[in-house]
Amino acid sequence: MQTMVFTGRLAGDPQISDDFAKAVFRLLEKRGVDAAGKDRLVGVNCVSWSKGLNEKVIARGLARGCEAVVTGAFIDTAYTAKDGAARTAKELVINRLTVLDWAEARETPTGAQPGEPGRVAA
């Protein structure tokens, strides 16, 4: 099994099951620029099956735009698309997660009252 490391920002807020058994998020990593001068982004779907990590770190500390380093192994997941076709996708199963930019450390959004929880996307 190969271990992969990705550093990037979350494309959206993590999706976490009600019992914290599963957390899923998409991490975007910048890989230089293309011929037109636009950023070349690589996206990877990350999944965590660690209830403690999901509850104590991912649910509390990650939101859209947060920066993280994820280490894990790729697996192929089979699923049925909306059109009924059978498809497969690669997911990075998280072994280690390092949060570089915590959602809790962000400023309160404009219009929010002091003391109210708020998240601002980067």
PyMOL commands that set and color helices and strands:
alter all, ss='L'
color gray80, all
select helices_A, chain A and resi 51-61+103-105
alter helices_A, ss='H'
color red, helices_A
select strands_A, chain A and resi 4-10+15-16+23-33+39-48+67-80+86-99
alter strands_A, ss='S'
color yellow, strands_A
deselect
rebuild
show_as cartoon
